[in-house]
Amino acid sequence: MTALAEPLPARPGAWARLKAGRTLPLATVLGVVLVIWYLGSLWLNAPAAVERLNRAGPDWTTSQFVGAIWALDRPLLPTPDQVAVDLWKSTVERPVTSNRSLIYHAWVTMSSTLVGFVLGTLLGILLAVGIVHVPTLDRSLMPWVIASQTVPILAIAPMIVVVLGNIGLTGVVPKSIISAYLSFFPVTIGMVKGLRSPDPLQLDLMRTYSARGAQVFWKLRWPAAVPFLFPSLKIGISLALVGAIVGELPTGAQAGIGARLLTGSYFGQMIQLWSALVMAAILALLCVTAVTLTERAVIASQGGRG
């Protein structure tokens, strides 16, 4: 007599899958942010809307009041739909070579971000290797690496721009150096932790096999440091973007996300300012996503689960 087959476990429903995944939490947080944003727009823009309605006539309704708040040309706090419309117009409806295109300004900022990120990453890895392998550098250099991040970037950026400008280095170079200054620190700290993560027994085993220093580095220390490297790179590329934007502020740049922020601030174009902020957030998201995909590919190539 054959045994009865065990019933297959019931497949979880759509609601259970939503709660277990990331979609529902992200959508909930987004919904809460949008509600708070709209309520903040109502509160901050109410005085200007009342003044406009009173000029048109003393009799106005609540619907007219709400419509006036969301139809202000220069609101104190734009609504999400106003920002979305301006973002659409400045990206899709403008030629990418136009000075009024956010894509053009985003590329100017991203070029400095990527150059600075590469420089900061290389510097951070070199410093970490030196700190781990040379005890003197560990004692003398590591405190200065930490102290370098205590100086506000807003104080350093103008000095870097002015000094480099006097020797003929303008454009991408000063902004890239500012980006590298911000991005090298998390890479250095992460790589120092990663290169020191191998167990002492593993190091002793490598010495037992008469492994050279380069072999210990490439076959033990570097693979152990990779899981520490990529989280640091995610932080580093976000800081590199911040550095590129900050580097555009003291120069009065004509292009870049920082230039758009300056223009919106000077002329009270809050919708333009907020759309530039949203574009900066989108760029940061794309950069972190690119690093994440690279991390998965590298881990998969090493035999791990990407």
Residue pairs with C-beta under 8 A, 6 or more apart in sequence:
12 20
18 24
34 80
37 77
37 79
37 80
38 79
38 80
40 77
41 69
41 70
41 75
41 77
41 78
41 79
42 66
42 69
44 75
44 76
44 77
45 69
45 70
45 72
45 75
45 76
45 77
46 65
46 69
48 72
48 75
48 76
49 65
49 68
49 69
49 72
50 65
52 68
52 72
53 60
53 64
53 65
53 68
60 68
69 75
70 79
70 81
70 82
74 268
74 269
74 270
74 271
75 82
75 270
75 271
76 270
77 270
78 86
78 270
78 271
78 274
82 271
83 271
83 274
83 275
83 278
86 271
86 272
86 274
86 275
87 102
87 275
87 278
87 279
90 100
90 101
90 102
90 272
90 275
91 101
91 102
91 103
91 279
94 100
94 101
94 102
94 103
94 104
95 101
96 103
96 104
96 107
97 104
98 104
99 254
99 255
102 260
102 275
102 276
102 279
104 255
105 255
105 256
105 257
105 259
105 260
105 276
105 279
106 257
106 279
106 283
108 253
108 255
108 256
108 257
108 259
109 241
109 244
109 245
109 248
109 256
109 257
109 258
109 280
109 283
110 241
110 244
110 283
111 172
112 172
112 175
112 176
112 179
112 244
112 247
112 256
113 179
113 237
113 240
113 241
113 243
113 244
113 283
113 287
114 240
115 172
115 176
115 179
116 175
116 176
116 177
116 178
116 179
116 180
116 182
116 183
116 240
116 243
116 244
117 179
117 180
117 183
117 236
117 237
117 240
119 176
119 177
119 179
119 180
119 184
120 179
120 180
120 181
120 182
120 183
120 184
120 187
120 236
120 240
121 183
121 184
121 187
121 233
121 236
123 180
123 184
123 187
123 188
124 183
124 184
124 185
124 186
124 187
124 188
124 190
124 191
124 232
124 236
125 187
125 188
125 191
125 229
127 141
127 145
127 184
127 188
128 187
128 188
128 190
128 191
128 192
128 194
128 195
129 191
129 195
129 217
130 137
130 141
131 137
131 138
131 141
131 142
131 145
131 188
131 192
132 138
132 192
132 195
132 196
132 221
133 213
142 192
145 185
145 188
145 189
148 181
148 185
149 185
153 178
153 181
153 182
153 242
153 243
153 246
154 246
156 178
156 181
157 178
157 243
157 246
157 247
157 249
157 250
158 250
160 174
160 177
160 178
160 181
160 247
161 174
161 247
161 250
161 251
164 170
164 173
164 174
164 177
165 174
174 247
174 251
175 243
175 244
175 247
175 248
175 256
176 244
178 243
178 244
178 246
178 247
179 239
179 240
179 241
179 243
179 244
179 247
180 240
180 243
181 243
182 236
182 239
182 240
182 242
182 243
183 236
183 237
183 239
183 240
183 243
184 236
185 236
185 239
186 232
186 235
186 236
186 239
187 229
187 232
187 233
187 236
189 232
190 228
190 229
190 231
190 232
191 225
191 228
191 229
191 232
193 228
194 221
194 224
194 225
194 226
194 227
194 228
194 229
195 221
195 222
195 224
195 225
197 224
197 225
197 228
198 220
198 221
198 224
202 220
203 216
203 220
206 215
206 216
206 219
206 220
207 216
211 219
223 302
226 298
226 299
226 302
227 299
230 291
230 292
230 294
230 295
230 298
233 291
233 295
234 288
234 291
234 292
237 284
237 287
237 288
237 291
238 284
238 287
238 288
241 280
241 283
241 284
241 287
244 256
244 257
244 258
245 256
245 257
245 258
245 261
245 280
246 258
247 258
248 256
248 257
248 258
248 259
248 262
249 258
249 261
249 262
252 259
252 262
253 259
253 262
257 276
257 279
257 280
257 283
260 272
260 273
260 275
260 276
260 279
261 273
261 276
261 277
263 269
263 272
264 270
264 271
264 272
264 273
264 274
264 276
265 273
295 306
296 306
297 306
299 305
299 306
300 306
